[in-house]
Structures are given as C-alpha cells and as structure tokens.
C-alpha cells in the first residue's frame, strides 16, 4: 500500500512534507479551532503557561496479523505533533482524518486516551493539517475513505498513547530516581509511593526523553474507555456554532466566488455579459476560468455570496455545443446489449446449465446518483504574491484526500507542495464527494485564485458551490446494468450463476488504478458479487464503457448495486427452493468465509422477533445480509404499502464489525447508513442526463429521505475482541434489498431497478 502514496505524489506533483507555516499567513487569519494548521497546533504548547507538544510519529503500516498483538514493536521516528499536554493537564489530540459526521474526532482520541491513561474529561481534539506524519499508516497517504479511519488508525493511536505514557512515566522515574516499574500512571497522574506528579507537570521533561522502541498495550479486559458509550467531543461546538465548518471560514477582506459552469460535461463558454454582472453592487471581478474535464466557465467574485450569485444570474452566458451528448435512456439500451456480449472475466467457475430444471433470468438497472452532502462544496484560499503570481498558498477545506489535494493544488499553482498548506476543516457530509482523485473543486478554486491574483488583487477568496451546482456539475455514482442467469435443479439447488455487469470504471486513469484494476476489471464495480460467500459457482463478465460523465465512489461504492442484486436473487432462490429466506441464507453461507454474515443475520433475527412475532395485517418481513469493508450487516425489516409505496415501520440490524470503540457513534453510523440507503428506493432518486446535461437541480427533484420517512432502527453488535473493521459505509447497501424482499411478499413483484418501480 505504501506504493500508493508514491504514485499519487508522482502524478499530482509530489506529496511534500506538509506546510511550512513560518512563512505563511498572519495569525489573525488562522482558521477556527475545529481545523487548525500545524503552527497553530504547536502554539498550543504555549497555552496555560508553557505546555509542550508531546509527539510521536506513526510507526508505519500495521499488518493485519499484528493488529491484535498486545505488544507493538517498531522504530521510533522523529517526534511530530500528535499530542499536546498542557500544564493544566488538558490533552489535545491531533486527528489525522476528516471528521464529517462519522465520529472519528472522538473514536481515535478514545483509543489514544485509553493507553495514555488520562482523564477523558481533559481530552480535546483538533483536525490535523495536510502533512506526512498524518498519513494513513496502511495506505501511505492522508485520507478518509473506504471506512478505514478507525480500522487503520486504531492500533496507531493506541501506540501513540502508550508511548506517550511510557515517556511520562520515565520522566517521573528519572525525577524521583526510581525504576519506572515503581511508578503507576492513571487518570493523568503518575505516582510512586507518596510522590505524585501530573502529566502537565511532567510533559516538558518527557519531551527530552527518547521515544521508546517497544511498548506493551493494554489487555482489552482492562479497557475503561474503549467500548463504552461516549458523547462526541465535537457535539457541543457544533450545537453552539463555535466549531467551524469549511463553509464558515472567515478571513480579513474575504471575497466570495461562484462559478457559472457549462451545462454539458466538458463544454465551454462562448460569450457572457460581464458588464451586466459587474452592475450588481458588490461584484468585483468577472473572470473566465478553466473548469473540470477540459471545459471553461465564468467566475463571479464579490464581497459576499448573494451578490456573487446575483452577478452570475445576470451573466447571460451562452455555451458552445461541444461536450457530452450522452443520455441515460440511451446508455441503458447500450449497456443491455453489452451485457449479452463476452467481456472481461474476473471469475469463471466451471458449471453447466444444460440440465437446469428451472432458470431465473433477470436484468437490473441502477441510475447515476449524486452525493448531495448537506454542506455544499467550498474552498477558501489566501495567497502570498511574488512577481504577480501566488508564491505561497494557504487553503481551508473539508477534504477527504489531504495528500492528493495538496499535490494537485501545488501542480495547479506551479509551486512545490511545501508551499501549499491545507487546513483540514470540519465537513457537513461528503459520502465520497470530498475524495476526488482529480481534486476537481479544489483545482477549480485554484484557477479562480490565479485569475484573481493576475488581475492585481490580493484578498483571500472563498469559492462556494450552490446545491444546484453540486447536483448538476458534480461527480456521480456510475450508472450500472446487471444481467443474471441462474440455473437450478429439480430440488431447487443452484447449478451455476452467470452474471454480467456493465458500468464505468471509477479508478482507471487515476492513481488508484494500480491496485484496484486487475486484468482490465475495476474491483470497485465487482466487489460484493465476485467474492460472494454463498458457495454457488459463478461466471462473471464485466464491461467498462467510456462515457463522458464524471464518476466517483458513492457511500459504500460498488456494494450499493452488487448487494441489491445478490440479496434479491438469493431471496428469489429461497422461494424457488420453497425455503424460509433466513434458513436458506444460513444453509448456503460458507461456514468459514460467511461466519461473520451468519452471526450478524442470526443476531438481527433474534432481536427482531422474526419467525416468532406475528406482524399486523398488511405488513411483511424482509431480510438481507451483506459484508462490505470487512464488516457484516444484516437487516430485518417490517414493511407495508402506503399510497402504493413501501413504508418501513421498523429495522433491526445485526452488525459484526469486531471491536466497537464508541458504541454511540457506531450505532449512529448504522442508523445513518440505513436511512441514507433508503433514499435509493424513493421515486425520483436518480440523476437523469439528457443530451449531456443533468436535468435534476435540487432536493425537489432528487429527494432524500425525510424525517417522517425515517424508520426506527435498532442496532445490535456481535461481541468481538478483534481489531475494528469499517462502519461508515456497511450500513448502506443492505436496506434496499431487504425492503425489496418485503415488497415481493406484499405484491408478488420482484424489484429489478432502483429506485423501485411500483406500478
């Protein structure tokens, strides 16, 4: 995985060593406390009279076979600012990820605090800026995605806490001239006999000591914090407004820019009325700028969002006829033809359907989907200028890809990466949209800044996307078509499963191609089906057509469609075999490979009362189970029809995600993933493209789940002492097939498309 970091560095202009803020913007321009640059974080060492940064760098990749080991070994690297211990015993932890609702701002400090043995009431957290010390220890880049934040950094942060604790104990032992074994550390205090010193009193001496080469981590039976429901550290600040999101960033003399983008992907502006835009009070500049995908647009820069938007509305822009001419209806027809032709074959088990007593044939269609996070895309930039060009740039953004984005921004500005500092801000959702290999919205903001500076301006600029901008001009979960043909014998046993998938590749041409594309097949499209655990022989064919529509991973990536196909067909096979769908799944799941899914399904069934409790008239049970991001999730749902549409009354979830660090956040992730996934079945929840232009514009024609449609979700976790697996995404894929299976019981009709077609 370390090669990924090197490849991204090469393609994006280098990763750099992180920002060198000694030559950056003045302190008055520092971001709010939720996302601070490295200089500001180190300056915390001076709070309350001289607390010091106690830093330990990550130890590199943690192999899966080492993740559960109680003893961690590895070479100590140069100290970096991960922990600040102030004289008042406040412990501030730098979180190396983006916090955008998943709770990592609390979970990773919990892992560190557990091993540090500190009073949790004294723990604070900040988001780390872009920088090498904060890279994912397994991926080699700083990122948040793939449900890896806690999975990859749980061990890392435990080690950070344990090494810091060892240094504090060593400092106390040296001061008291006793052996470290004579000292005890608990709740932020080191004691030896009747001697006592707080961590704050010992921090300076501890920093002078070498980082220990080896530490012994706690046995899980001694955990006092990990596994306990813990309120999030960022809750109060988000409620009272003291925590700043990216869109909240305020700097002296800040200007706001909005961009008029071509209606067709890759289109270019032909002409526009700059004078009409400038006539709007507050508009300062109207500038033509490059946009993503080789197009051009018009940036309107004003002293606030509203005048900038009014200026854009007044542009009277005309666009050329170049760019994409694709339409979703035509794509479905093209894909249906491709699905019947030979393609790439990532799996080709041997079987013969000639003797099948019955054959199930099904075609499934899945539309383009927008991410539509609650906080629209935004980016704030401030530049130092030399020779009429930016010479050093500071960026505030809620980004999932700090390393990728820092390199892409440096390339856009023609600067070394170390001259572009990226301050990680809180983000109001992302679902993959803030993890773009092309860094599209950030590079576009860089083009606006370059054009602004070229006009002689020096003020900082914030580029804001409207909801319509995001839905019409963003990246999308690809449109897919599946075709399945399954043969069963006279007893209902599966003889073989032929399957074809057609859809754009997410990773070809990106830095991720090297390890996600094999033999011409993008694993992100086949995950969840190519490696299914039901034991049926499978022949899988894949096509990756080239389409001029920008695509990107969407929360739970390929599992959003493969799980639906697999779990609705499994239900259909259970019907053919005349078996209960739960019993059928338990009988077919591989006892070893499918053990986690079996445990999750059995837990959900037990807690739901399935098979024991009688449902009210007009309701039906629905069941589905799926493993993604190394976690298994099963849903048992209760569904009725209201006004011809499915209404979900209750969801019971069984989840196997190994050790759960914070049950409060973990439960919220499954609840949120379930509701997020329910949107996929709603009428109108599909991005429709006609002649290269997106027809949708806002939540009115791309409807999310409303609060009155959100069912109660009961979440139950399978107990485990194994290291954590992913939780941010596995709750999404399972809900749509579970509801579809209930709808079949109510209507006798199988759902072959998302959103559902009920008529």
C-alpha positions in Angstrom: 0.0 0.0 0.0 2.9 2.4 0.6 3.4 2.4 -3.2 0.1 4.2 -3.5 1.4 7.3 -1.7 4.5 7.4 -4.0 2.3 7.0 -7.1 0.0 9.8 -6.1 2.9 12.0 -5.3 4.3 11.4 -8.8 1.0 12.1 -10.5 -0.1 15.1 -8.5 3.2 16.9 -8.3 4.5 15.5 -5.0 3.2 15.0 -1.6 5.6 17.2 0.3 6.4 17.3 4.0 3.4 19.3 4.9 3.0 23.1 5.3 5.9 25.3 6.5 3.8 28.0 8.2 6.7 30.1 9.3 6.3 31.9 6.0 2.5 31.6 5.8 -0.3 34.0 6.6 -0.6 36.1 9.7 -2.0 34.6 12.8 -5.2 36.7 12.6 -6.1 34.5 9.6 -5.9 31.2 11.3 -9.0 29.0 11.0 -11.4 28.2 13.8 -10.4 25.6 16.3 -12.0 22.7 14.5 -9.4 22.7 11.8 -6.0 24.3 12.6 -2.7 24.5 10.8 0.4 22.9 12.3 1.8 26.2 13.5 -1.3 27.0 15.5 -1.4 23.4 16.8 2.2 23.7 18.0 1.4 27.1 19.5 -1.0 25.3 21.8 2.2 24.3 23.6 2.3 27.8 25.0 -1.2 27.8 26.4 -1.7 27.9 30.2 1.9 29.0 30.7 4.1 26.7 28.6 2.7 23.2 28.0 4.7 21.3 25.4 3.8 19.2 22.4 4.4 15.6 23.1 4.6 14.0 19.7 5.2 10.5 18.4 5.2 9.8 14.7 3.2 6.9 13.3 5.2 3.7 13.1 4.3 2.7 9.5 2.0 0.1 8.2 0.3 -2.2 10.7 -0.1 -5.7 9.3 -3.4 -7.4 9.9 -1.7 -10.2 11.8 -0.1 -7.7 14.2 -3.2 -5.5 14.8 -4.4 -7.5 17.7 -1.0 -8.1 19.3 -0.7 -6.7 22.9 3.0 -5.8 22.2 3.8 -3.3 19.5 7.3 -3.0 18.1 8.8 -0.6 15.6 11.5 2.0 15.1 10.7 5.4 16.6 10.6 8.2 14.1 11.2 11.9 14.8 8.6 13.4 17.1 5.6 15.1 15.5 2.7 17.0 16.9 0.1 14.3 17.7 -0.4 15.1 21.4 -0.2 18.4 23.3 -0.2 18.1 27.1 -0.7 21.5 28.8 0.3 22.3 32.4 -3.4 22.3 33.4 -3.5 18.6 32.2 -5.5 19.3 29.1 -4.6 16.7 26.5 -5.2 17.8 22.9 -5.0 15.1 20.2 -4.5 15.7 16.5 -6.8 13.5 14.4 -5.3 12.5 11.1 -8.6 12.2 9.3 -11.5 14.3 8.2 -14.5 14.5 10.6 -17.7 14.7 8.6 -20.2 13.0 10.8 -18.7 9.6 11.3 -17.3 10.2 14.8 -13.6 9.7 14.2 -13.0 13.0 16.0 -13.9 11.1 19.2 -13.0 7.5 18.4 -9.3 7.9 17.7 -8.8 10.2 20.8 -10.6 7.5 22.8 -8.1 4.9 21.6 -5.2 7.1 22.4 -6.6 8.2 25.8 -7.2 4.6 26.8 -3.5 3.8 26.5 -2.4 7.1 27.8 -4.4 6.6 31.0 -5.8 10.1 31.1 -9.0 11.6 32.5 -11.3 11.7 29.5 -12.8 15.0 30.7 -9.4 16.6 30.0 -9.2 15.4 26.4 -9.7 17.7 23.4 -9.3 17.0 19.6 -8.3 19.0 16.6 -8.1 18.0 12.9 -4.6 17.7 11.7 -3.5 19.7 8.6 -2.1 18.0 5.5 1.3 16.5 6.3 3.4 13.4 6.1 3.1 12.5 9.8 -0.7 12.2 9.5 -0.8 9.8 6.6 -2.9 6.6 6.9 -0.3 4.0 8.2 -1.6 1.4 5.8 -2.4 3.5 2.6 0.6 5.8 2.6 -1.5 8.9 2.0 -3.5 11.2 4.3 -7.1 10.3 3.6 -10.5 9.5 4.9 -12.4 6.9 2.9 -13.2 3.2 2.5 -14.4 3.0 6.1 -10.7 2.8 7.1 -10.3 5.7 9.6 -10.7 3.7 12.8 -9.8 0.4 11.1 -6.3 1.6 10.1 -5.5 4.1 12.9 -6.9 2.3 16.0 -3.7 0.5 16.6 -1.7 3.6 15.6 -3.4 5.8 18.2 -3.2 3.2 20.9 0.5 3.1 20.3 0.8 6.8 20.4 -0.9 6.9 23.8 1.1 4.0 25.1 4.4 5.6 24.0 3.5 9.0 25.4 2.5 7.3 28.7 5.8 5.4 28.8 7.7 8.7 28.3 5.8 10.4 31.1 6.4 7.5 33.5 10.1 7.5 32.5 10.3 11.3 33.2 8.7 10.8 36.7 11.1 7.9 37.5 14.1 9.9 36.4 13.0 12.9 38.5 12.4 10.7 41.6 15.3 8.4 40.9 13.3 5.2 41.0 12.7 2.5 38.5 9.8 3.1 36.0 8.3 -0.2 37.3 7.8 1.6 40.7 5.6 4.2 39.1 1.9 3.9 38.3 0.0 6.1 35.8 -3.7 6.7 36.0 -6.1 9.5 35.2 -3.3 11.8 34.1 -1.2 11.4 37.2 2.0 9.4 37.9 2.5 8.2 41.4 5.3 6.3 43.2 4.7 5.8 46.9 3.7 9.1 48.3 5.1 11.0 45.3 2.7 12.4 42.8 3.0 14.4 39.5 0.5 15.3 36.9 1.1 14.8 33.2 1.1 18.5 32.7 4.0 18.8 35.2 6.0 16.0 33.5 5.4 16.9 29.9 8.4 19.1 29.4 10.8 16.5 30.9 9.2 13.8 28.9 9.8 15.5 25.7 13.5 15.4 26.3 13.5 11.6 26.5 13.8 9.2 23.6 10.6 7.6 22.2 10.5 4.0 23.5 11.2 1.4 20.9 8.7 -1.0 22.4 5.5 -0.7 24.5 3.0 -3.1 25.9 -0.6 -2.3 25.1 -3.4 -3.0 27.5 -5.2 -6.2 27.5 -8.8 -5.5 26.4 -10.1 -6.8 29.7 -8.6 -3.7 31.3 -10.2 -1.2 29.0 -12.0 1.6 30.8 -12.9 3.8 27.8 -12.8 1.8 24.6 -16.2 0.1 24.2 -18.0 2.5 26.5 -20.8 4.8 25.0 -19.0 8.2 24.9 -20.5 11.5 23.9 -18.7 13.1 21.0 -16.1 15.7 21.6 -17.4 17.9 18.7 -21.1 17.9 19.7 -21.2 21.0 21.9 -19.2 23.1 19.4 -21.5 22.0 16.5 -24.6 22.9 18.6 -23.4 26.3 19.7 -21.6 27.3 16.5 -18.1 27.5 17.9 -16.9 24.7 15.7 -16.3 26.0 12.2 -17.1 24.0 9.0 -15.2 24.7 5.8 -18.0 27.0 4.6 -17.8 29.0 7.8 -14.2 30.1 7.2 -13.8 33.8 7.7 -10.7 35.9 6.9 -10.0 39.6 6.8 -11.2 41.1 3.5 -12.6 37.8 2.3 -14.2 37.7 -1.1 -16.7 35.1 -2.3 -16.7 33.5 -5.8 -19.3 31.4 -7.6 -18.7 29.8 -11.0 -21.0 29.5 -13.9 -20.2 26.1 -15.3 -21.1 24.6 -18.7 -24.4 22.7 -18.7 -22.8 19.8 -20.6 -19.8 18.0 -19.2 -16.7 19.3 -20.9 -18.5 22.3 -22.5 -17.0 25.7 -22.9 -18.3 29.3 -22.5 -18.9 31.1 -25.8 -19.8 34.5 -24.6 -21.1 36.2 -21.5 -22.2 39.7 -20.4 -19.6 40.7 -17.8 -20.9 44.3 -17.7 -24.3 43.0 -16.5 -22.7 41.0 -13.8 -20.5 43.9 -12.7 -23.5 46.2 -12.4 -24.6 44.2 -9.4 -23.5 46.0 -6.2 -20.6 44.2 -4.6 -19.3 42.4 -7.7 -15.6 43.0 -8.0 -14.5 40.8 -11.0 -15.9 38.5 -13.7 -13.3 36.1 -15.0 -13.2 33.2 -17.4 -11.6 30.2 -15.8 -10.9 26.6 -16.7 -13.3 24.0 -15.3 -13.0 20.3 -14.7 -12.9 18.0 -17.6 -11.4 20.4 -20.1 -14.2 22.9 -20.1 -14.3 26.6 -19.2 -16.6 28.7 -17.1 -17.1 32.2 -15.6 -16.2 33.1 -12.0 -18.0 36.0 -10.4 -16.2 37.4 -7.4 -18.0 39.7 -5.0 -17.9 40.8 -1.3 -20.5 38.1 -0.4 -22.3 35.0 -1.6 -25.5 36.8 -2.6 -24.1 39.5 -4.8 -21.8 36.9 -6.4 -24.8 34.7 -7.1 -26.8 37.6 -8.5 -23.9 38.6 -10.7 -23.8 35.1 -12.0 -27.5 35.1 -12.7 -27.0 38.3 -14.7 -24.2 36.9 -16.9 -26.5 35.8 -19.8 -23.8 33.2 -20.6 -24.0 31.3 -23.9 -22.3 27.9 -24.3 -20.9 26.2 -27.3 -22.3 22.9 -28.5 -19.3 20.8 -27.6 -19.1 18.5 -24.7 -21.0 15.3 -23.8 -24.2 14.4 -25.6 -24.9 11.3 -23.5 -28.4 10.4 -22.3 -29.3 7.9 -19.5 -32.1 6.3 -21.6 -29.7 5.6 -24.4 -27.0 4.3 -22.0 -29.3 1.7 -20.6 -30.0 0.3 -24.0 -26.3 0.3 -24.9 -25.5 -1.4 -21.7 -28.2 -4.0 -22.2 -26.5 -5.0 -25.5 -23.1 -5.1 -23.9 -24.3 -7.3 -21.1 -25.1 -10.0 -23.6 -21.6 -10.0 -25.1 -18.4 -11.6 -23.8 -16.4 -9.3 -21.5 -13.6 -9.4 -19.0 -13.9 -12.4 -16.7 -12.6 -11.9 -13.1 -14.2 -15.1 -12.1 -15.1 -18.1 -14.2 -16.1 -21.2 -12.2 -17.0 -24.3 -14.2 -20.6 -25.4 -14.4 -23.2 -26.5 -17.0 -26.8 -25.1 -17.0 -27.9 -27.5 -19.8 -29.7 -29.8 -17.3 -31.3 -27.0 -15.3 -34.9 -27.7 -14.4 -35.6 -24.0 -14.0 -33.7 -20.9 -15.0 -34.0 -17.4 -13.4 -33.1 -14.6 -15.7 -33.1 -11.0 -14.5 -31.8 -7.6 -15.7 -31.2 -4.9 -13.1 -30.8 -1.1 -13.7 -29.1 1.4 -11.4 -29.0 5.1 -12.1 -26.4 7.8 -11.7 -26.5 9.2 -8.2 -25.3 12.5 -6.8 -23.7 12.7 -3.3 -25.6 15.9 -2.2 -23.9 16.4 1.2 -25.7 18.9 3.4 -22.7 21.3 3.3 -22.1 22.1 -0.4 -18.6 22.1 -1.7 -16.4 25.0 -0.8 -12.8 26.1 -0.6 -11.1 29.2 0.9 -7.7 30.3 -0.3 -5.2 33.0 0.7 -2.1 33.7 -1.3 1.2 35.5 -0.8 2.2 37.0 -4.1 5.5 37.5 -5.8 6.0 38.6 -9.4 2.3 38.9 -9.9 1.8 35.2 -9.1 0.9 33.2 -5.9 4.2 32.2 -4.2 2.7 30.6 -1.2 -0.9 29.5 -0.7 -3.0 28.5 2.4 -6.2 26.5 1.8 -9.1 25.8 4.2 -11.3 22.9 3.1 -13.1 19.9 4.4 -11.2 17.4 2.3 -11.1 13.6 2.5 -7.8 13.5 0.4 -5.3 15.9 2.0 -2.3 14.3 0.3 -3.9 14.1 -3.1 -5.3 17.6 -2.9 -2.1 19.2 -1.6 -0.3 17.7 -4.6 -3.0 18.7 -7.1 -3.1 22.3 -5.7 0.6 22.6 -5.9 0.6 21.5 -9.5 -2.2 23.9 -10.4 -0.3 26.8 -8.8 3.1 25.7 -10.2 4.5 25.6 -6.7 6.4 23.0 -4.6 3.9 21.1 -2.4 5.5 22.5 0.8 4.4 26.0 -0.3 0.7 25.0 -0.3 -0.7 24.3 3.2 -4.0 22.6 3.6 -6.0 23.2 6.8 -8.5 20.4 7.4 -11.9 21.8 8.3 -14.9 20.0 9.6 -17.2 19.0 6.8 -21.0 18.6 6.7 -21.1 15.2 5.0 -19.2 14.0 1.9 -20.2 10.4 1.1 -17.2 10.3 -1.3 -17.6 13.7 -2.9 -14.7 15.2 -1.0 -12.4 12.4 -2.0 -11.8 13.1 -5.7 -8.7 11.8 -7.5 -8.8 14.8 -9.8 -9.3 17.2 -6.8 -11.8 18.9 -9.2 -13.4 21.5 -6.9 -10.1 22.5 -5.3 -8.2 22.8 -8.6 -11.1 24.9 -9.9 -10.8 27.2 -6.9 -7.0 27.4 -7.6 -7.8 28.6 -11.1 -10.1 31.3 -9.7 -7.4 32.4 -7.3 -4.8 32.5 -10.1 -7.0 34.6 -12.3 -7.9 36.9 -9.3 -4.2 37.5 -8.5 -3.4 38.1 -12.1 -5.8 41.0 -12.0 -3.8 42.6 -9.3 -5.9 41.5 -6.3 -4.5 40.2 -3.0 -7.7 39.5 -1.0 -8.5 35.9 0.0 -11.3 34.1 -1.9 -13.8 31.5 -0.9 -15.4 29.5 -3.7 -18.9 28.2 -2.9 -21.0 25.8 -4.8 -24.8 26.0 -4.6 -26.9 22.9 -4.2 -27.8 23.2 -7.9 -24.1 23.5 -8.8 -23.3 20.3 -6.9 -26.2 18.2 -8.3 -25.7 19.4 -11.9 -22.0 19.7 -12.1 -20.5 17.2 -9.7 -19.4 13.6 -9.8 -21.8 10.7 -9.7 -22.1 7.1 -8.7 -21.9 5.4 -12.1 -25.0 4.1 -13.9 -24.9 0.2 -13.9 -26.7 -2.6 -15.6 -26.5 -6.2 -14.3 -27.7 -9.3 -16.1 -28.0 -12.6 -14.3 -28.9 -16.1 -15.4 -29.1 -18.8 -12.7 -29.9 -22.5 -13.2 -31.4 -24.7 -10.5 -32.1 -28.4 -10.5 -35.4 -30.2 -9.7 -34.7 -29.9 -5.9 -34.0 -26.2 -6.2 -30.2 -26.5 -5.8 -28.2 -23.9 -7.7 -26.2 -25.4 -10.6 -24.5 -22.2 -11.6 -24.8 -18.4 -11.8 -23.9 -16.4 -14.9 -23.6 -12.7 -14.3 -22.6 -9.7 -16.3 -22.0 -6.1 -15.1 -21.7 -3.0 -17.3 -20.6 0.3 -15.9 -17.9 3.0 -16.0 -14.7 2.4 -14.1 -14.1 4.6 -11.1 -10.4 4.2 -10.9 -9.0 3.7 -14.4 -6.7 6.6 -15.2 -6.4 7.6 -11.5 -3.6 6.9 -9.0 -5.8 4.1 -7.6 -5.7 2.1 -10.8 -2.5 0.3 -9.9 -4.1 -1.7 -7.1 -7.8 -1.6 -7.8 -7.8 -2.6 -11.5 -6.6 -6.1 -12.4 -6.7 -7.6 -15.9 -8.9 -4.7 -17.1 -11.5 -5.1 -14.3 -12.2 -2.4 -11.7 -12.7 -4.1 -8.4 -14.9 -1.3 -7.1 -17.6 -2.4 -9.6 -17.5 -6.2 -8.8 -17.0 -6.1 -5.0 -19.7 -7.8 -3.2 -20.5 -10.2 -6.0 -17.2 -11.6 -7.3 -16.3 -12.6 -3.8 -19.7 -13.7 -2.5 -19.8 -16.2 0.3 -22.8 -18.3 -0.7 -20.7 -21.0 -2.3 -22.5 -21.0 -5.7 -20.3 -21.4 -8.8 -20.1 -18.1 -10.6 -19.1 -16.8 -14.0 -18.7 -13.1 -14.0 -18.4 -10.9 -17.1 -17.5 -7.2 -16.9 -17.6 -4.3 -19.4 -16.3 -0.8 -18.7 -17.6 1.5 -21.4 -16.1 5.0 -21.8 -18.7 7.7 -21.1 -18.3 11.4 -20.8 -19.8 11.7 -17.4 -17.6 12.3 -14.4 -18.0 9.4 -11.9 -16.8 8.9 -8.3 -17.3 6.5 -5.4 -20.6 7.0 -3.6 -21.0 5.8 0.0 -20.3 2.0 0.0 -19.1 2.2 -3.6 -19.9 -1.0 -5.7 -21.8 -2.6 -2.8 -24.6 -0.2 -3.5 -25.7 -2.2 -6.5 -24.0 -5.6 -6.1 -25.6 -6.2 -2.7 -29.1 -5.4 -4.1 -28.7 -7.9 -7.0 -27.2 -10.6 -4.9 -29.6 -10.4 -2.0 -32.8 -10.1 -4.0 -31.8 -13.1 -6.2 -30.9 -15.1 -3.0 -34.4 -14.4 -1.8 -35.8 -15.5 -5.1 -33.8 -18.7 -4.9 -35.2 -19.3 -1.5 -38.7 -19.0 -2.9 -37.9 -21.4 -5.7 -36.5 -23.9 -3.2 -39.6 -23.4 -1.0 -37.5 -22.4 2.0 -37.6 -19.7 4.6 -35.3 -16.9 3.3 -33.4 -16.8 6.6 -33.0 -20.5 6.8 -31.9 -20.6 3.2 -29.2 -18.0 3.7 -27.9 -19.7 6.8 -27.7 -23.0 4.9 -25.9 -21.5 1.9 -23.4 -19.2 3.6 -20.0 -20.7 3.8 -19.4 -21.8 7.4 -15.9 -20.2 7.5 -15.9 -17.3 4.9 -19.5 -16.5 5.7 -19.3 -16.8 9.5 -19.5 -13.1 10.2 -22.6 -12.7 8.0 -24.2 -15.7 9.7 -23.5 -14.2 13.1 -24.9 -10.8 12.1 -28.0 -12.4 10.5 -28.7 -14.6 13.5 -28.4 -11.6 15.8 -30.8 -9.5 13.7 -33.3 -12.3 13.5 -33.2 -13.0 17.2 -33.6 -9.3 18.2 -36.4 -8.6 15.7 -38.7 -11.5 16.7 -38.7 -12.8 13.1 -40.5 -16.1 12.9 -41.8 -15.7 16.5 -43.8 -12.5 16.4 -46.9 -12.1 14.2 -47.0 -8.9 12.2 -50.1 -6.7 11.8 -52.2 -7.4 8.7 -50.7 -5.7 5.7 -47.1 -5.9 6.8 -44.4 -8.2 5.7 -40.9 -9.2 6.8 -37.9 -8.5 4.6 -34.3 -9.8 5.1 -30.9 -9.2 3.7 -27.3 -9.6 4.8 -24.1 -8.4 3.2 -20.4 -7.9 4.0 -18.5 -4.8 2.9 -15.4 -3.1 4.2 -14.8 -6.2 6.3 -18.0 -5.7 8.3 -21.2 -7.8 8.0 -24.6 -6.1 8.4 -28.0 -7.9 8.4 -31.3 -6.1 8.3 -34.7 -7.5 9.2 -37.4 -5.0 8.2 -41.1 -4.7 8.6 -42.8 -3.1 5.6 -46.3 -2.2 4.4 -47.6 -0.3 1.4 -49.0 3.2 1.8 -50.3 5.1 -1.2 -48.7 2.4 -3.4 -45.2 2.9 -2.0 -43.3 0.9 0.6 -43.3 2.2 4.1 -40.7 0.9 6.5 -42.1 0.6 10.1 -39.0 -0.9 11.8 -35.5 -2.0 11.1 -33.5 -4.4 13.2 -29.8 -4.5 12.5 -27.3 -7.2 13.4 -23.7 -6.0 12.9 -20.3 -7.7 13.0 -17.6 -5.0 13.0 -15.3 -6.6 15.5 -14.4 -4.4 18.5 -16.6 -1.3 18.7 -14.6 1.7 20.0 -17.6 4.0 20.7 -21.0 2.3 20.7 -22.8 5.7 20.4 -21.1 6.7 17.2 -21.1 3.1 15.8 -24.8 2.9 16.3 -25.3 6.3 14.7 -23.3 5.1 11.6 -25.6 2.1 11.1 -28.7 4.2 11.7 -27.4 6.9 9.3 -26.3 4.4 6.7 -29.7 2.7 6.8 -31.6 6.0 6.2 -29.1 7.1 3.5 -29.6 3.8 1.7 -33.4 4.1 1.9 -33.1 7.1 -0.4 -32.1 4.7 -3.2 -35.7 3.2 -3.4 -37.5 6.6 -3.4 -39.3 7.8 -6.6 -37.1 10.4 -8.4 -33.9 9.5 -6.6 -31.9 9.2 -9.9 -29.7 11.6 -11.8 -31.3 11.9 -15.2 -29.0 13.1 -18.0 -30.4 14.3 -21.4 -28.1 15.3 -24.3 -25.1 15.7 -21.9 -26.9 17.9 -19.3 -28.3 16.9 -15.9 -32.0 17.5 -15.5 -32.1 17.4 -11.7 -31.3 20.6 -9.7 -32.1 20.3 -6.0 -33.8 18.2 -3.4 -37.1 18.9 -5.0 -36.2 16.5 -7.9 -33.5 14.5 -6.2 -35.4 13.7 -3.0 -33.6 12.5 0.1 -35.3 10.6 2.9 -37.3 13.0 5.1 -37.6 12.7 8.8 -41.2 11.4 8.6 -40.0 8.6 6.4 -37.1 7.6 8.6 -38.0 4.4 10.5 -36.8 3.4 14.0 -33.5 1.5 13.7 -32.5 -0.9 16.4 -28.7 -1.7 16.2 -27.1 -4.7 17.8 -23.4 -5.6 17.6 -21.9 -9.1 17.6 -19.3 -9.1 20.6 -15.7 -9.4 19.5 -12.2 -8.7 20.8 -10.7 -8.5 17.3 -9.5 -5.1 15.9 -12.2 -2.8 14.5 -13.4 -3.1 10.9 -15.3 -0.5 8.8 -18.5 1.1 9.9 -19.1 4.3 7.9 -20.4 2.5 4.8 -21.5 -1.1 5.5 -25.0 0.1 6.8 -25.9 1.5 3.3 -26.1 -1.5 0.8 -28.3 -3.9 2.8 -31.5 -1.8 3.3 -32.7 -1.6 -0.3 -32.7 -5.4 -0.9 -34.3 -6.0 2.5 -37.2 -3.7 1.6 -37.4 -5.1 -1.9 -37.8 -8.6 -0.5 -40.6 -7.5 1.8 -42.3 -5.7 -1.2 -42.3 -9.0 -3.1 -44.2 -10.7 -0.3 -46.7 -7.8 -0.4 -47.1 -7.6 -4.2 -45.7 -10.7 -5.7 -43.5 -8.5 -7.9 -39.7 -8.6 -7.9 -37.9 -5.2 -8.0 -35.2 -5.1 -10.7 -34.5 -1.4 -10.6 -33.5 1.4 -8.3 -35.4 3.4 -7.5 -38.3 1.0 -7.2 -40.9 0.8 -10.0 -44.2 0.0 -8.1 -46.7 0.4 -10.9 
